[in-house]
Amino acid sequence: MEAFNDQNLFILTWKPEFGSYGKEEFNELKKILRKNGFVKTPWSVYSSQANANDLVILFRQGQVTGLYGFGHISNSSGIIEKDGSKKLEVNFLNLRDSIDQPFFTKKDLILEGFKESLLNAQSSAQGSVSIDQLQILNQVLIKKYGYGLEKACFEYCIDIIKNN
């Protein structure tokens, strides 16, 4: 079992029908990731606990739902927005674009024991995910891809393994 080195896990939400990343803008992130092996982008979070090197997953909401990305916070000193959120720099290392199938559907995650209420959050990173939920996600990843959450959040690996 991975120790996770006191890292928190935050769920970032993306709803292409609303917000700053439409499908086209989001697909550009995937193109950069394929070229460079990572993509850095600002993302609004609501938790004051978010620190550099904390793990993040990107959950798509709206008409299509599912887990669409893995990464980590690369800089925790962000700009405070009018709505109380903080814009932080996030490094995504594994992403699906808007036309891809998710790494995991919402149903897949719930069937494995991940709490639906966490996936229904209306805003990004309201608080860190509990260690038991982090471990469930870690095990789901190991079962499907052969490695855990920390690797998925810090190494460009999922598409490389699937395409070889």
TORTOR-652323 format. One record per residue (C-alpha): chain; residue number from 1; residue in three letters; x, y, z. Coordinates in pm, 1 decimal, padded with zeros to 6 digits. Example, Ala and Ser with C-alpha at 12.3 -4.5 7.8 and 13.67 -1.06 7.14 Angstrom:
// residues 2
<r><chain>A</chain><resi>1</resi><resn>ala</resn><u>01230.0</u><v>-00450.0</v><w>00780.0</w></r>
<r><chain>A</chain><resi>2</resi><resn>ser</resn><u>01367.0</u><v>-00106.0</v><w>00714.0</w></r>
// end
This chain:
// residues 164
<r><chain>A</chain><resi>1</resi><resn>met</resn><u>00000.0</u><v>00000.0</v><w>00000.0</w></r>
<r><chain>A</chain><resi>2</resi><resn>glu</resn><u>00137.4</u><v>00340.0</v><w>-00099.0</w></r>
<r><chain>A</chain><resi>3</resi><resn>ala</resn><u>00205.6</u><v>00581.4</v><w>00186.8</w></r>
<r><chain>A</chain><resi>4</resi><resn>phe</resn><u>00129.9</u><v>00899.2</v><w>-00013.5</w></r>
<r><chain>A</chain><resi>5</resi><resn>asn</resn><u>00387.3</u><v>01099.0</v><w>00183.9</w></r>
<r><chain>A</chain><resi>6</resi><resn>asp</resn><u>00130.8</u><v>01317.3</v><w>00364.1</w></r>
<r><chain>A</chain><resi>7</resi><resn>gln</resn><u>-00016.3</u><v>01425.7</v><w>00032.0</w></r>
<r><chain>A</chain><resi>8</resi><resn>asn</resn><u>-00377.4</u><v>01529.0</v><w>00007.9</w></r>
<r><chain>A</chain><resi>9</resi><resn>leu</resn><u>-00603.2</u><v>01434.1</v><w>-00281.6</w></r>
<r><chain>A</chain><resi>10</resi><resn>phe</resn><u>-00836.8</u><v>01694.3</v><w>-00428.8</w></r>
<r><chain>A</chain><resi>11</resi><resn>ile</resn><u>-01112.1</u><v>01649.8</v><w>-00684.1</w></r>
<r><chain>A</chain><resi>12</resi><resn>leu</resn><u>-01111.0</u><v>01919.8</v><w>-00948.8</w></r>
<r><chain>A</chain><resi>13</resi><resn>thr</resn><u>-01437.9</u><v>01953.4</v><w>-01137.6</w></r>
<r><chain>A</chain><resi>14</resi><resn>trp</resn><u>-01481.5</u><v>02033.4</v><w>-01504.0</w></r>
<r><chain>A</chain><resi>15</resi><resn>lys</resn><u>-01811.6</u><v>02100.7</v><w>-01672.3</w></r>
<r><chain>A</chain><resi>16</resi><resn>pro</resn><u>-01750.3</u><v>02191.3</v><w>-02037.2</w></r>
<r><chain>A</chain><resi>17</resi><resn>glu</resn><u>-02103.5</u><v>02326.9</v><w>-02079.6</w></r>
<r><chain>A</chain><resi>18</resi><resn>phe</resn><u>-02015.0</u><v>02604.8</v><w>-01829.5</w></r>
<r><chain>A</chain><resi>19</resi><resn>gly</resn><u>-01697.6</u><v>02763.7</v><w>-01699.8</w></r>
<r><chain>A</chain><resi>20</resi><resn>ser</resn><u>-01363.8</u><v>02869.3</v><w>-01840.8</w></r>
<r><chain>A</chain><resi>21</resi><resn>tyr</resn><u>-01272.2</u><v>02546.3</v><w>-02023.1</w></r>
<r><chain>A</chain><resi>22</resi><resn>gly</resn><u>-01499.9</u><v>02461.8</v><w>-02311.2</w></r>
<r><chain>A</chain><resi>23</resi><resn>lys</resn><u>-01436.5</u><v>02141.9</v><w>-02506.9</w></r>
<r><chain>A</chain><resi>24</resi><resn>glu</resn><u>-01203.8</u><v>02309.7</v><w>-02757.6</w></r>
<r><chain>A</chain><resi>25</resi><resn>glu</resn><u>-00990.8</u><v>02480.0</v><w>-02491.2</w></r>
<r><chain>A</chain><resi>26</resi><resn>phe</resn><u>-00971.5</u><v>02158.8</v><w>-02293.5</w></r>
<r><chain>A</chain><resi>27</resi><resn>asn</resn><u>-00869.1</u><v>01956.6</v><w>-02600.2</w></r>
<r><chain>A</chain><resi>28</resi><resn>glu</resn><u>-00577.0</u><v>02197.8</v><w>-02644.2</w></r>
<r><chain>A</chain><resi>29</resi><resn>leu</resn><u>-00452.1</u><v>02092.6</v><w>-02299.5</w></r>
<r><chain>A</chain><resi>30</resi><resn>lys</resn><u>-00443.0</u><v>01729.8</v><w>-02415.9</w></r>
<r><chain>A</chain><resi>31</resi><resn>lys</resn><u>-00245.4</u><v>01826.9</v><w>-02728.7</w></r>
<r><chain>A</chain><resi>32</resi><resn>ile</resn><u>00015.9</u><v>02003.6</v><w>-02514.4</w></r>
<r><chain>A</chain><resi>33</resi><resn>leu</resn><u>00032.2</u><v>01703.7</v><w>-02280.1</w></r>
<r><chain>A</chain><resi>34</resi><resn>arg</resn><u>00090.5</u><v>01463.8</v><w>-02571.0</w></r>
<r><chain>A</chain><resi>35</resi><resn>lys</resn><u>00372.4</u><v>01685.5</v><w>-02697.9</w></r>
<r><chain>A</chain><resi>36</resi><resn>asn</resn><u>00544.1</u><v>01759.3</v><w>-02364.0</w></r>
<r><chain>A</chain><resi>37</resi><resn>gly</resn><u>00438.9</u><v>01473.8</v><w>-02133.9</w></r>
<r><chain>A</chain><resi>38</resi><resn>phe</resn><u>00259.3</u><v>01723.1</v><w>-01905.1</w></r>
<r><chain>A</chain><resi>39</resi><resn>val</resn><u>00053.6</u><v>02040.3</v><w>-01921.1</w></r>
<r><chain>A</chain><resi>40</resi><resn>lys</resn><u>00045.9</u><v>02323.6</v><w>-01665.8</w></r>
<r><chain>A</chain><resi>41</resi><resn>thr</resn><u>-00272.9</u><v>02521.5</v><w>-01628.0</w></r>
<r><chain>A</chain><resi>42</resi><resn>pro</resn><u>-00435.3</u><v>02745.8</v><w>-01366.5</w></r>
<r><chain>A</chain><resi>43</resi><resn>trp</resn><u>-00732.5</u><v>02591.2</v><w>-01183.7</w></r>
<r><chain>A</chain><resi>44</resi><resn>ser</resn><u>-00960.2</u><v>02741.4</v><w>-00921.3</w></r>
<r><chain>A</chain><resi>45</resi><resn>val</resn><u>-00980.5</u><v>02557.9</v><w>-00589.5</w></r>
<r><chain>A</chain><resi>46</resi><resn>tyr</resn><u>-01180.2</u><v>02631.7</v><w>-00276.1</w></r>
<r><chain>A</chain><resi>47</resi><resn>ser</resn><u>-00967.9</u><v>02456.1</v><w>-00014.9</w></r>
<r><chain>A</chain><resi>48</resi><resn>ser</resn><u>-00714.1</u><v>02652.1</v><w>00184.6</w></r>
<r><chain>A</chain><resi>49</resi><resn>gln</resn><u>-00539.5</u><v>02317.1</v><w>00253.3</w></r>
<r><chain>A</chain><resi>50</resi><resn>ala</resn><u>-00413.9</u><v>02272.7</v><w>-00105.4</w></r>
<r><chain>A</chain><resi>51</resi><resn>asn</resn><u>-00034.6</u><v>02260.3</v><w>-00120.6</w></r>
<r><chain>A</chain><resi>52</resi><resn>ala</resn><u>00233.6</u><v>02203.5</v><w>-00381.0</w></r>
<r><chain>A</chain><resi>53</resi><resn>asn</resn><u>00265.5</u><v>01832.2</v><w>-00470.4</w></r>
<r><chain>A</chain><resi>54</resi><resn>asp</resn><u>-00084.4</u><v>01744.6</v><w>-00350.2</w></r>
<r><chain>A</chain><resi>55</resi><resn>leu</resn><u>-00256.8</u><v>01499.9</v><w>-00583.2</w></r>
<r><chain>A</chain><resi>56</resi><resn>val</resn><u>-00548.9</u><v>01602.0</v><w>-00803.7</w></r>
<r><chain>A</chain><resi>57</resi><resn>ile</resn><u>-00796.5</u><v>01414.0</v><w>-01015.4</w></r>
<r><chain>A</chain><resi>58</resi><resn>leu</resn><u>-01017.6</u><v>01581.4</v><w>-01271.2</w></r>
<r><chain>A</chain><resi>59</resi><resn>phe</resn><u>-01380.0</u><v>01475.7</v><w>-01267.2</w></r>
<r><chain>A</chain><resi>60</resi><resn>arg</resn><u>-01598.5</u><v>01575.0</v><w>-01560.4</w></r>
<r><chain>A</chain><resi>61</resi><resn>gln</resn><u>-01954.7</u><v>01674.2</v><w>-01477.8</w></r>
<r><chain>A</chain><resi>62</resi><resn>gly</resn><u>-02251.0</u><v>01769.4</v><w>-01691.4</w></r>
<r><chain>A</chain><resi>63</resi><resn>gln</resn><u>-02391.6</u><v>01568.9</v><w>-01981.7</w></r>
<r><chain>A</chain><resi>64</resi><resn>val</resn><u>-02095.3</u><v>01327.8</v><w>-01973.1</w></r>
<r><chain>A</chain><resi>65</resi><resn>thr</resn><u>-01936.9</u><v>01229.5</v><w>-01642.1</w></r>
<r><chain>A</chain><resi>66</resi><resn>gly</resn><u>-01623.2</u><v>01045.8</v><w>-01542.4</w></r>
<r><chain>A</chain><resi>67</resi><resn>leu</resn><u>-01264.1</u><v>01070.6</v><w>-01426.6</w></r>
<r><chain>A</chain><resi>68</resi><resn>tyr</resn><u>-01074.3</u><v>01253.9</v><w>-01702.9</w></r>
<r><chain>A</chain><resi>69</resi><resn>gly</resn><u>-00739.9</u><v>01349.1</v><w>-01551.4</w></r>
<r><chain>A</chain><resi>70</resi><resn>phe</resn><u>-00461.8</u><v>01296.1</v><w>-01300.7</w></r>
<r><chain>A</chain><resi>71</resi><resn>gly</resn><u>-00202.8</u><v>01546.9</v><w>-01183.4</w></r>
<r><chain>A</chain><resi>72</resi><resn>his</resn><u>-00067.8</u><v>01746.8</v><w>-00894.2</w></r>
<r><chain>A</chain><resi>73</resi><resn>ile</resn><u>-00055.4</u><v>02102.2</v><w>-00768.0</w></r>
<r><chain>A</chain><resi>74</resi><resn>ser</resn><u>00271.1</u><v>02256.6</v><w>-00878.0</w></r>
<r><chain>A</chain><resi>75</resi><resn>asn</resn><u>00240.4</u><v>02590.4</v><w>-00698.5</w></r>
<r><chain>A</chain><resi>76</resi><resn>ser</resn><u>00021.7</u><v>02659.8</v><w>-00396.2</w></r>
<r><chain>A</chain><resi>77</resi><resn>ser</resn><u>00061.5</u><v>03038.1</v><w>-00388.4</w></r>
<r><chain>A</chain><resi>78</resi><resn>gly</resn><u>-00229.0</u><v>03144.0</v><w>-00602.0</w></r>
<r><chain>A</chain><resi>79</resi><resn>ile</resn><u>-00440.0</u><v>03449.1</v><w>-00662.0</w></r>
<r><chain>A</chain><resi>80</resi><resn>ile</resn><u>-00749.0</u><v>03484.4</v><w>-00442.1</w></r>
<r><chain>A</chain><resi>81</resi><resn>glu</resn><u>-01057.5</u><v>03537.8</v><w>-00658.8</w></r>
<r><chain>A</chain><resi>82</resi><resn>lys</resn><u>-01369.5</u><v>03742.0</v><w>-00573.4</w></r>
<r><chain>A</chain><resi>83</resi><resn>asp</resn><u>-01568.4</u><v>03422.8</v><w>-00500.4</w></r>
<r><chain>A</chain><resi>84</resi><resn>gly</resn><u>-01316.2</u><v>03312.8</v><w>-00235.7</w></r>
<r><chain>A</chain><resi>85</resi><resn>ser</resn><u>-01147.1</u><v>03054.1</v><w>-00455.3</w></r>
<r><chain>A</chain><resi>86</resi><resn>lys</resn><u>-00775.7</u><v>03047.0</v><w>-00517.1</w></r>
<r><chain>A</chain><resi>87</resi><resn>lys</resn><u>-00631.0</u><v>02999.1</v><w>-00864.8</w></r>
<r><chain>A</chain><resi>88</resi><resn>leu</resn><u>-00343.0</u><v>02750.6</v><w>-00843.9</w></r>
<r><chain>A</chain><resi>89</resi><resn>glu</resn><u>-00110.8</u><v>02607.3</v><w>-01104.4</w></r>
<r><chain>A</chain><resi>90</resi><resn>val</resn><u>-00184.6</u><v>02240.7</v><w>-01171.2</w></r>
<r><chain>A</chain><resi>91</resi><resn>asn</resn><u>00032.0</u><v>01994.9</v><w>-01364.5</w></r>
<r><chain>A</chain><resi>92</resi><resn>phe</resn><u>-00180.1</u><v>01738.8</v><w>-01546.8</w></r>
<r><chain>A</chain><resi>93</resi><resn>leu</resn><u>00014.6</u><v>01431.7</v><w>-01652.7</w></r>
<r><chain>A</chain><resi>94</resi><resn>asn</resn><u>-00265.4</u><v>01205.5</v><w>-01773.4</w></r>
<r><chain>A</chain><resi>95</resi><resn>leu</resn><u>-00575.8</u><v>01345.6</v><w>-01942.8</w></r>
<r><chain>A</chain><resi>96</resi><resn>arg</resn><u>-00855.4</u><v>01238.0</v><w>-02167.6</w></r>
<r><chain>A</chain><resi>97</resi><resn>asp</resn><u>-00988.8</u><v>01500.2</v><w>-02405.1</w></r>
<r><chain>A</chain><resi>98</resi><resn>ser</resn><u>-01356.7</u><v>01585.0</v><w>-02444.1</w></r>
<r><chain>A</chain><resi>99</resi><resn>ile</resn><u>-01422.0</u><v>01316.0</v><w>-02707.5</w></r>
<r><chain>A</chain><resi>100</resi><resn>asp</resn><u>-01237.3</u><v>01035.8</v><w>-02523.5</w></r>
<r><chain>A</chain><resi>101</resi><resn>gln</resn><u>-01397.1</u><v>00789.7</v><w>-02287.5</w></r>
<r><chain>A</chain><resi>102</resi><resn>pro</resn><u>-01303.4</u><v>00861.0</v><w>-01923.6</w></r>
<r><chain>A</chain><resi>103</resi><resn>phe</resn><u>-01037.8</u><v>00663.2</v><w>-01738.1</w></r>
<r><chain>A</chain><resi>104</resi><resn>phe</resn><u>-01326.9</u><v>00558.3</v><w>-01511.7</w></r>
<r><chain>A</chain><resi>105</resi><resn>thr</resn><u>-01697.1</u><v>00632.0</v><w>-01538.2</w></r>
<r><chain>A</chain><resi>106</resi><resn>lys</resn><u>-01886.3</u><v>00768.5</v><w>-01240.6</w></r>
<r><chain>A</chain><resi>107</resi><resn>lys</resn><u>-02067.1</u><v>00434.9</v><w>-01214.3</w></r>
<r><chain>A</chain><resi>108</resi><resn>asp</resn><u>-01735.5</u><v>00241.1</v><w>-01213.5</w></r>
<r><chain>A</chain><resi>109</resi><resn>leu</resn><u>-01604.2</u><v>00447.8</v><w>-00923.5</w></r>
<r><chain>A</chain><resi>110</resi><resn>ile</resn><u>-01923.8</u><v>00422.5</v><w>-00720.0</w></r>
<r><chain>A</chain><resi>111</resi><resn>leu</resn><u>-01937.6</u><v>00043.9</v><w>-00768.6</w></r>
<r><chain>A</chain><resi>112</resi><resn>glu</resn><u>-01583.1</u><v>00023.8</v><w>-00627.3</w></r>
<r><chain>A</chain><resi>113</resi><resn>gly</resn><u>-01687.3</u><v>00215.2</v><w>-00314.0</w></r>
<r><chain>A</chain><resi>114</resi><resn>phe</resn><u>-01602.6</u><v>00574.7</v><w>-00405.3</w></r>
<r><chain>A</chain><resi>115</resi><resn>lys</resn><u>-01861.3</u><v>00809.9</v><w>-00251.3</w></r>
<r><chain>A</chain><resi>116</resi><resn>glu</resn><u>-02104.9</u><v>00956.5</v><w>-00501.5</w></r>
<r><chain>A</chain><resi>117</resi><resn>ser</resn><u>-02132.4</u><v>01273.9</v><w>-00293.6</w></r>
<r><chain>A</chain><resi>118</resi><resn>leu</resn><u>-01763.3</u><v>01348.1</v><w>-00363.3</w></r>
<r><chain>A</chain><resi>119</resi><resn>leu</resn><u>-01823.3</u><v>01318.4</v><w>-00737.4</w></r>
<r><chain>A</chain><resi>120</resi><resn>asn</resn><u>-02125.5</u><v>01548.9</v><w>-00722.6</w></r>
<r><chain>A</chain><resi>121</resi><resn>ala</resn><u>-01933.6</u><v>01845.0</v><w>-00575.0</w></r>
<r><chain>A</chain><resi>122</resi><resn>gln</resn><u>-02033.9</u><v>02169.9</v><w>-00742.5</w></r>
<r><chain>A</chain><resi>123</resi><resn>ser</resn><u>-01688.6</u><v>02328.0</v><w>-00722.4</w></r>
<r><chain>A</chain><resi>124</resi><resn>ser</resn><u>-01327.2</u><v>02220.3</v><w>-00734.4</w></r>
<r><chain>A</chain><resi>125</resi><resn>ala</resn><u>-01127.8</u><v>02113.6</v><w>-00432.5</w></r>
<r><chain>A</chain><resi>126</resi><resn>gln</resn><u>-01365.4</u><v>02210.0</v><w>-00156.6</w></r>
<r><chain>A</chain><resi>127</resi><resn>gly</resn><u>-01163.3</u><v>01988.6</v><w>00076.0</w></r>
<r><chain>A</chain><resi>128</resi><resn>ser</resn><u>-00925.3</u><v>01697.5</v><w>00061.2</w></r>
<r><chain>A</chain><resi>129</resi><resn>val</resn><u>-01055.6</u><v>01347.6</v><w>00000.9</w></r>
<r><chain>A</chain><resi>130</resi><resn>ser</resn><u>-01035.5</u><v>01113.8</v><w>00300.9</w></r>
<r><chain>A</chain><resi>131</resi><resn>ile</resn><u>-00754.3</u><v>00858.1</v><w>00312.1</w></r>
<r><chain>A</chain><resi>132</resi><resn>asp</resn><u>-00998.5</u><v>00566.4</v><w>00275.2</w></r>
<r><chain>A</chain><resi>133</resi><resn>gln</resn><u>-01140.1</u><v>00717.9</v><w>-00045.5</w></r>
<r><chain>A</chain><resi>134</resi><resn>leu</resn><u>-00786.5</u><v>00788.9</v><w>-00170.2</w></r>
<r><chain>A</chain><resi>135</resi><resn>gln</resn><u>-00698.3</u><v>00423.4</v><w>-00109.5</w></r>
<r><chain>A</chain><resi>136</resi><resn>ile</resn><u>-01010.5</u><v>00302.9</v><w>-00294.7</w></r>
<r><chain>A</chain><resi>137</resi><resn>leu</resn><u>-00912.1</u><v>00510.3</v><w>-00597.7</w></r>
<r><chain>A</chain><resi>138</resi><resn>asn</resn><u>-00555.6</u><v>00383.7</v><w>-00571.5</w></r>
<r><chain>A</chain><resi>139</resi><resn>gln</resn><u>-00676.0</u><v>00021.8</v><w>-00576.0</w></r>
<r><chain>A</chain><resi>140</resi><resn>val</resn><u>-00910.1</u><v>00086.1</v><w>-00871.2</w></r>
<r><chain>A</chain><resi>141</resi><resn>leu</resn><u>-00614.1</u><v>00224.5</v><w>-01066.7</w></r>
<r><chain>A</chain><resi>142</resi><resn>ile</resn><u>-00388.7</u><v>-00068.2</v><w>-00974.6</w></r>
<r><chain>A</chain><resi>143</resi><resn>lys</resn><u>-00657.4</u><v>-00316.0</v><w>-01077.2</w></r>
<r><chain>A</chain><resi>144</resi><resn>lys</resn><u>-00713.0</u><v>-00154.2</v><w>-01419.8</w></r>
<r><chain>A</chain><resi>145</resi><resn>tyr</resn><u>-00368.5</u><v>-00016.3</v><w>-01511.4</w></r>
<r><chain>A</chain><resi>146</resi><resn>gly</resn><u>-00120.0</u><v>-00199.9</v><w>-01289.5</w></r>
<r><chain>A</chain><resi>147</resi><resn>tyr</resn><u>00003.8</u><v>00102.6</v><w>-01095.0</w></r>
<r><chain>A</chain><resi>148</resi><resn>gly</resn><u>-00129.4</u><v>00346.5</v><w>-00841.5</w></r>
<r><chain>A</chain><resi>149</resi><resn>leu</resn><u>-00243.6</u><v>00700.4</v><w>-00793.1</w></r>
<r><chain>A</chain><resi>150</resi><resn>glu</resn><u>00091.4</u><v>00857.3</v><w>-00715.4</w></r>
<r><chain>A</chain><resi>151</resi><resn>lys</resn><u>00239.1</u><v>00738.8</v><w>-01047.1</w></r>
<r><chain>A</chain><resi>152</resi><resn>ala</resn><u>-00069.2</u><v>00854.2</v><w>-01241.3</w></r>
<r><chain>A</chain><resi>153</resi><resn>cys</resn><u>-00042.7</u><v>01200.4</v><w>-01079.1</w></r>
<r><chain>A</chain><resi>154</resi><resn>phe</resn><u>00333.0</u><v>01247.5</v><w>-01133.3</w></r>
<r><chain>A</chain><resi>155</resi><resn>glu</resn><u>00420.0</u><v>01057.6</v><w>-01453.9</w></r>
<r><chain>A</chain><resi>156</resi><resn>tyr</resn><u>00284.5</u><v>01060.6</v><w>-01807.1</w></r>
<r><chain>A</chain><resi>157</resi><resn>cys</resn><u>00206.5</u><v>00690.9</v><w>-01818.6</w></r>
<r><chain>A</chain><resi>158</resi><resn>ile</resn><u>-00149.8</u><v>00581.4</v><w>-01888.2</w></r>
<r><chain>A</chain><resi>159</resi><resn>asp</resn><u>-00162.0</u><v>00644.3</v><w>-02263.8</w></r>
<r><chain>A</chain><resi>160</resi><resn>ile</resn><u>00197.3</u><v>00521.5</v><w>-02302.4</w></r>
<r><chain>A</chain><resi>161</resi><resn>ile</resn><u>00115.3</u><v>00187.5</v><w>-02140.5</w></r>
<r><chain>A</chain><resi>162</resi><resn>lys</resn><u>-00212.9</u><v>00145.6</v><w>-02327.9</w></r>
<r><chain>A</chain><resi>163</resi><resn>asn</resn><u>-00054.6</u><v>00229.3</v><w>-02665.2</w></r>
<r><chain>A</chain><resi>164</resi><resn>asn</resn><u>00247.6</u><v>-00002.6</v><w>-02636.8</w></r>
// end
